[in-house]
């Protein structure tokens, strides 16, 4: 309630997180304000009064950053100056990272409407109704992925839809049914390699959907415990599970290379050259060796990790939900 929120000594959890663009860290550093913090000079460069809380992960595109707010406002902002280039009001708030497809900005809202906005002006070019969620859904989801003139979006049902980037018209849809779990959201990172779309779902399904031919089908799949996230790097897919397991798979063969349990739900993954950095939902941090998944180091900060870690100047920065930042040497 607003009255209790004003008097409580704790801040509301911030799930949007931050992004770094041109040495400027951008996010909701204070209540009702979004700012740009110079990491090199350790000082704030600009502030924007927020129309509502920041809910979508800020997305860096070129020298700009896209900001999505709870009231459905989407802003394009110059990263260094904080100048607002344009703002639009959508049907609902943006609940995942946006992507640029040519001159169009692809935006997915919590109501599962997909927008194709002109990146220069914010003008709406087309909209596709993916179907309003008819039940409780998870926050966020995998960002859309662009391939051969199409944008592929994951819906809360676990279904994939492909839309024309130019017109927004439906090209195909496919739902690889798996089980009767409550949540089927597509999470982590959608990846396309060798005409196959690799997906990760919260219900534990990991699979490769063939993009060749007129019909979609799973050419490879694994059924694991509930999954929170995934990330791709150098031919391997890394998965983070609710039970704390972290997996490494070779996409060429579908073979599981290793599995390690970090002792906390593996909510965020960052894949570097020699280490996989894992952030647990309850503050367990770990660096695992890419070769065998062995622990390189581990720490416990005791605060919820609600957004993606950042890499800057040989450091990895973990933001907590209470807007504290923890930086570790890579």
C-alpha positions in Angstrom: 0.0 0.0 0.0 1.3 3.5 -0.7 1.1 4.6 3.0 3.1 1.6 4.2 5.5 2.0 1.3 6.3 5.5 2.5 7.2 4.6 6.0 8.8 1.2 5.6 12.6 1.2 6.0 13.1 -1.1 3.1 13.0 -0.2 -0.6 10.8 -2.0 -3.1 12.6 -4.7 -5.0 13.9 -3.4 -8.4 13.6 -6.2 -11.1 14.5 -4.0 -14.0 18.3 -3.7 -13.3 20.8 -1.6 -15.2 22.7 -1.4 -18.5 26.1 0.1 -19.3 26.5 2.3 -22.4 29.6 4.4 -23.1 30.8 4.0 -19.5 27.5 5.2 -18.2 25.4 2.9 -16.0 21.7 3.6 -16.5 18.8 2.5 -14.3 16.5 3.4 -11.4 19.1 4.5 -8.8 16.4 6.3 -6.8 12.7 6.0 -6.3 10.8 7.6 -9.2 14.0 8.6 -10.9 16.1 7.0 -13.7 19.7 8.2 -13.9 23.0 7.9 -15.7 26.0 7.2 -13.5 29.5 7.7 -15.0 31.5 4.7 -13.8 34.8 6.4 -14.8 34.1 9.5 -12.8 31.8 8.0 -10.1 29.2 10.8 -10.5 25.7 11.1 -11.9 25.5 12.7 -15.3 21.7 13.1 -15.6 18.3 12.3 -14.2 14.9 11.7 -15.7 11.7 11.9 -13.6 10.1 8.5 -14.1 6.3 8.4 -14.9 6.2 5.1 -13.0 8.5 2.4 -11.8 11.1 1.0 -14.3 10.1 -2.6 -15.0 11.7 -3.6 -18.3 15.4 -4.3 -18.4 17.0 -1.3 -20.0 18.3 -2.1 -23.5 21.3 -0.5 -25.1 21.1 0.1 -28.8 24.0 2.1 -30.3 24.3 5.3 -28.4 20.8 5.1 -27.0 19.0 3.2 -24.3 15.4 2.1 -24.3 13.5 2.4 -21.0 10.1 0.7 -20.2 7.9 1.8 -17.3 5.0 0.3 -15.4 2.4 2.6 -16.9 3.2 1.5 -20.5 5.6 4.4 -21.3 8.5 3.5 -23.5 11.4 6.0 -23.9 14.4 6.3 -26.2 17.1 8.2 -24.4 20.6 9.3 -25.3 22.9 7.4 -23.0 25.5 10.0 -22.3 23.3 13.1 -22.1 20.0 11.7 -20.8 18.1 13.6 -23.6 14.7 12.0 -24.3 14.5 11.4 -28.1 10.9 10.2 -28.0 8.3 8.5 -25.8 5.3 6.4 -26.6 2.5 5.0 -24.5 1.7 1.3 -25.2 -1.2 -0.9 -24.1 0.7 -2.4 -21.2 4.2 -2.3 -19.8 7.2 -3.8 -21.7 8.2 -6.9 -19.8 11.4 -8.0 -21.6 14.3 -6.6 -23.5 13.5 -5.0 -26.9 15.4 -5.8 -30.1 16.2 -3.8 -33.2 15.3 -5.4 -36.6 16.6 -3.1 -39.4 14.8 0.2 -38.8 12.1 -1.3 -36.6 12.1 -1.7 -32.8 10.4 -4.9 -31.8 8.6 -4.5 -28.4 6.6 -7.2 -26.5 4.3 -6.1 -23.7 2.9 -7.9 -20.7 -0.4 -8.2 -22.5 1.5 -10.1 -25.3 1.0 -7.5 -27.9 4.0 -7.3 -30.3 4.8 -3.8 -31.7 6.9 -2.8 -34.6 8.0 0.8 -33.9 10.0 3.1 -36.1 13.3 3.3 -34.3 13.9 7.0 -35.3 10.5 8.4 -34.3 8.7 5.8 -32.2 5.8 5.7 -34.7 3.9 2.5 -34.5 4.2 0.6 -37.9 2.3 -2.5 -36.9 0.9 -4.4 -33.9 0.2 -8.2 -33.5 -2.0 -9.5 -30.8 -0.4 -12.6 -29.3 -3.4 -13.2 -27.0 -3.8 -11.7 -23.5 -2.6 -14.1 -20.8 -5.6 -15.9 -19.3 -3.8 -16.8 -16.1 -0.9 -15.9 -13.8 2.3 -15.7 -15.7 6.0 -15.2 -14.9 7.7 -11.8 -15.1 9.8 -11.2 -18.2 10.9 -13.8 -20.6 13.3 -14.4 -23.5 13.9 -11.4 -25.8 12.7 -11.8 -29.4 15.2 -13.0 -32.0 15.4 -11.9 -35.6 16.0 -14.3 -38.5 15.6 -14.0 -42.3 13.1 -11.1 -42.2 11.1 -12.6 -39.3 11.0 -11.9 -35.6 10.4 -14.9 -33.4 8.7 -14.3 -30.1 8.0 -16.7 -27.2 4.5 -16.6 -25.5 3.6 -17.4 -21.9 2.1 -20.7 -23.1 5.5 -21.9 -24.4 4.4 -21.3 -27.9 6.6 -19.7 -30.5 5.3 -17.3 -33.1 7.1 -15.8 -36.2 6.1 -12.5 -37.6 7.1 -10.5 -40.6 9.5 -7.7 -39.6 8.0 -5.5 -42.3 4.3 -6.1 -41.8 3.8 -7.9 -38.5 1.8 -10.6 -40.2 2.0 -14.1 -38.7 4.3 -16.5 -40.6 4.0 -19.5 -38.4 3.4 -20.7 -34.9 4.5 -23.8 -33.0 4.1 -25.1 -29.5 6.3 -28.1 -28.5 4.0 -29.5 -25.8 5.8 -31.1 -22.9 3.9 -31.4 -19.6 1.2 -30.1 -17.4 3.4 -27.7 -15.4 1.8 -24.4 -14.4 4.4 -22.2 -16.2 5.6 -22.8 -19.7 7.3 -19.4 -20.3 10.2 -19.3 -22.6 13.1 -18.0 -20.6 16.8 -17.1 -21.0 18.1 -16.6 -24.5 16.6 -17.7 -27.8 19.5 -18.8 -30.1 19.6 -19.6 -33.8 22.4 -21.7 -35.2 22.5 -23.7 -38.4 18.8 -23.1 -39.1 17.8 -24.4 -35.7 16.2 -22.4 -33.0 17.3 -23.4 -29.5 14.8 -22.6 -26.7 14.6 -22.9 -22.9 11.3 -23.2 -21.1 10.5 -22.8 -17.4 8.8 -26.2 -17.4 12.2 -27.8 -18.1 12.1 -28.3 -21.8 15.2 -27.6 -23.8 15.0 -28.1 -27.5 16.1 -27.3 -31.0 13.3 -26.4 -33.5 14.1 -26.9 -37.1 13.5 -23.8 -39.2 13.9 -25.6 -42.5 10.8 -26.8 -44.5 7.2 -25.8 -44.1 6.6 -27.3 -40.7 8.2 -26.8 -37.4 9.4 -29.8 -35.3 11.8 -30.6 -32.5 15.0 -32.0 -33.9 16.6 -32.3 -30.4 15.2 -32.0 -26.9 16.1 -32.6 -23.2 13.7 -32.7 -20.3 15.1 -31.2 -17.1 13.9 -29.8 -13.8 12.3 -26.3 -14.0 14.7 -23.8 -15.7 15.1 -20.1 -15.0 17.6 -18.9 -17.6 20.0 -19.9 -20.4 22.9 -18.3 -22.3 24.8 -19.3 -25.4 28.6 -19.0 -26.0 31.0 -20.7 -28.4 28.9 -23.7 -29.3 27.7 -24.4 -25.8 24.3 -23.7 -24.1 24.5 -23.1 -20.4 21.3 -23.5 -18.3 20.3 -22.4 -14.8 17.7 -24.4 -12.9 15.4 -23.6 -10.0 17.0 -26.4 -7.9 20.4 -24.8 -8.3 21.8 -27.0 -11.1 23.8 -25.4 -13.8 24.2 -27.4 -17.0 26.6 -27.1 -20.0 25.4 -28.7 -23.3 27.3 -29.0 -26.6 24.8 -27.8 -29.2 26.6 -29.7 -32.1 26.0 -33.1 -30.4 23.3 -32.4 -27.8 25.6 -34.0 -25.3 25.6 -32.8 -21.6 29.1 -31.8 -20.8 28.8 -31.2 -17.1 26.3 -30.3 -14.3 27.1 -28.4 -11.1 24.8 -27.4 -8.2 25.5 -23.9 -6.7 23.2 -24.3 -3.6 20.7 -21.6 -4.7 18.3 -21.2 -7.6 20.5 -20.3 -10.6 18.7 -17.1 -11.7 21.3 -15.3 -13.8 24.2 -16.5 -16.0 27.0 -14.7 -17.7 29.3 -16.7 -20.0 32.9 -15.5 -20.3 35.9 -17.1 -22.0 37.1 -19.2 -19.1 34.4 -18.9 -16.5 30.6 -19.0 -16.1 29.3 -16.5 -13.6 26.2 -17.6 -11.8 23.9 -15.4 -9.6 21.5 -17.2 -7.3 18.1 -15.8 -6.6 19.0 -15.4 -2.9 22.4 -14.0 -3.3 24.7 -17.0 -3.8 27.4 -16.0 -6.4 29.7 -18.5 -8.1 32.2 -18.6 -10.9 32.4 -22.0 -12.6 35.1 -23.3 -14.9 33.8 -23.7 -18.4 35.7 -27.0 -19.0 34.2 -29.1 -16.2 31.9 -26.8 -14.1 34.2 -26.9 -11.0 34.0 -23.9 -8.6 36.6 -21.2 -9.2 35.2 -19.1 -6.4 31.9 -18.6 -4.5 30.5 -15.9 -2.3 27.1 -15.2 -0.6 25.9 -11.6 -0.3 22.6 -12.4 1.3 20.5 -10.2 -1.0 18.1 -11.1 -3.8 19.6 -10.9 -7.3 16.7 -9.6 -9.3 18.4 -8.5 -12.6 21.2 -9.4 -14.9 24.9 -8.9 -13.9 27.0 -6.4 -15.9 30.6 -6.6 -17.1 32.7 -3.4 -17.0 36.5 -2.8 -17.0 37.6 -6.3 -15.9 34.8 -6.4 -13.3 31.5 -8.2 -13.0 28.8 -6.2 -11.2 25.9 -7.9 -9.5 22.8 -5.7 -8.7 20.5 -6.7 -5.8 16.8 -6.0 -5.7 17.5 -3.3 -3.1 19.7 -1.4 -5.6 23.0 -2.4 -4.0 25.9 -3.1 -6.4 28.6 -5.7 -5.8 31.6 -5.7 -8.1 34.1 -8.6 -8.4 37.3 -8.9 -10.4 37.0 -11.0 -13.5 
